[in-house]
């Protein structure tokens, strides 16, 4: 997706770990509102970052959660949120670890 631009990838990885962290409490609060538009936008932001970084597991769990929040599909928001948060933590740790060895 980045056309072999290693330096760009490194910058994107650094931005991912130095940017605003995904906040489970914020996601829960937004998802509990009658209008889940802001929750969907919040998930979309992190899902989009995951796609840019080829973090496929995080991207997939984000898409599943976003689809339910937007009413495109039925699903258990609490369970999907838990999976998304776990995938985020896993991706974050992997990216942080890979940057530490550069």
C-alpha positions in Angstrom: 0.0 0.0 0.0 2.9 2.3 0.6 4.8 1.5 -2.6 7.8 0.1 -0.8 8.5 3.4 1.0 10.2 2.0 4.2 10.6 5.5 5.7 7.0 6.3 5.3 6.0 3.0 7.0 8.3 3.8 9.9 6.7 7.3 10.3 3.2 5.8 10.2 4.2 3.2 12.8 5.7 5.9 15.0 2.5 8.0 14.6 0.4 5.0 15.6 2.2 4.5 18.9 2.7 8.1 19.8 -0.8 9.3 18.9 -3.9 9.2 21.0 -4.4 5.7 22.4 -7.7 3.8 21.8 -9.7 4.3 25.1 -12.0 1.5 26.0 -14.0 3.6 28.5 -14.6 6.3 25.8 -15.6 3.6 23.3 -18.0 2.1 25.8 -19.5 5.5 26.6 -20.0 6.4 22.9 -21.5 3.0 22.2 -24.0 3.4 25.0 -25.5 6.5 23.4 -28.8 6.2 21.6 -27.1 7.6 18.4 -23.9 5.5 17.9 -22.6 7.7 15.1 -19.7 9.0 17.2 -18.8 5.5 18.4 -18.7 4.4 14.8 -16.5 7.4 13.8 -14.2 6.6 16.8 -13.8 3.0 15.7 -13.4 4.0 12.0 -10.4 6.2 12.9 -8.4 3.3 14.4 -9.6 0.8 11.9 -8.4 3.1 9.1 -5.0 3.4 10.8 -4.8 -0.4 11.0 -5.5 -0.8 7.3 -2.7 1.6 6.5 -0.3 -0.4 8.6 -1.6 -3.8 7.3 -2.7 -4.7 10.8 -5.3 -7.1 9.3 -6.6 -8.6 12.5 -7.3 -5.1 14.0 -8.8 -3.9 10.8 -11.2 -6.8 10.6 -12.4 -6.5 14.2 -12.8 -2.8 13.7 -14.8 -3.3 10.6 -17.1 -5.8 12.3 -17.7 -3.4 15.2 -18.2 -0.4 13.0 -20.7 -2.3 10.9 -22.8 -3.1 14.0 -22.5 0.5 15.4 -23.7 1.9 12.0 -26.6 -0.6 12.0 -25.4 -2.4 8.9 -25.3 -5.7 10.7 -26.6 -7.2 13.9 -24.1 -8.2 16.6 -23.0 -8.0 20.2 -21.4 -4.6 20.7 -19.8 -5.5 24.0 -18.2 -8.7 22.6 -17.1 -6.9 19.4 -15.7 -4.0 21.4 -13.7 -6.4 23.7 -12.2 -8.1 20.6 -11.4 -4.8 19.0 -9.7 -3.5 22.1 -7.7 -6.8 22.5 -6.6 -6.6 18.9 -5.6 -3.0 19.3 -3.5 -3.8 22.3 -1.9 -6.7 20.4 -1.1 -4.5 17.4 0.2 -1.7 19.6 2.6 -4.0 21.5 3.8 -5.5 18.2 4.4 -2.2 16.6 6.0 -0.7 19.7 8.3 -3.7 19.9 9.3 -3.6 16.2 10.2 0.1 16.5 12.3 -0.6 19.6 14.7 -2.7 17.5 15.1 -0.2 14.6 
